[in-house]
Amino acid sequence: MKKWKCMVCGYIHDGDNPPKACPKCGAPAEKFNELSEEQRKLIDHSRITNQFHMELVGLMEQVKEIAELGIEDDLDPPCVKIFEKALQNATEIQQAIKAEIVGHISKGKWG
């Protein structure tokens, strides 16, 4: 399937033709450029990986919530230490994922 990129805002449209107006910024169809086959393949592949990243961000949010409950429960110092480590690691993983997605966007691997 063809892909079109809005040259005003970067929105990616899938379809045989560009939209009449960009759904994001309202730019007319003339502001869309058709992406090359290589760019289309990169976007299709990255959509899968980016979805994995987004799912991990959600899972890490659950880990953080559970870790906070464990810290509040305060059974004993070794338990609290594990929950604190889980909270820290989940936060670091979320931040690493966000940085990776920024890298994908800057390399055209988002759409």
PyMOL commands that set and color helices and strands:
alter all, ss='L'
color gray80, all
select helices_A, chain A and resi 29-31+37-73+77-106
alter helices_A, ss='H'
color red, helices_A
select strands_A, chain A and resi 3-6+12-14+32-34
alter strands_A, ss='S'
color yellow, strands_A
deselect
rebuild
show_as cartoon
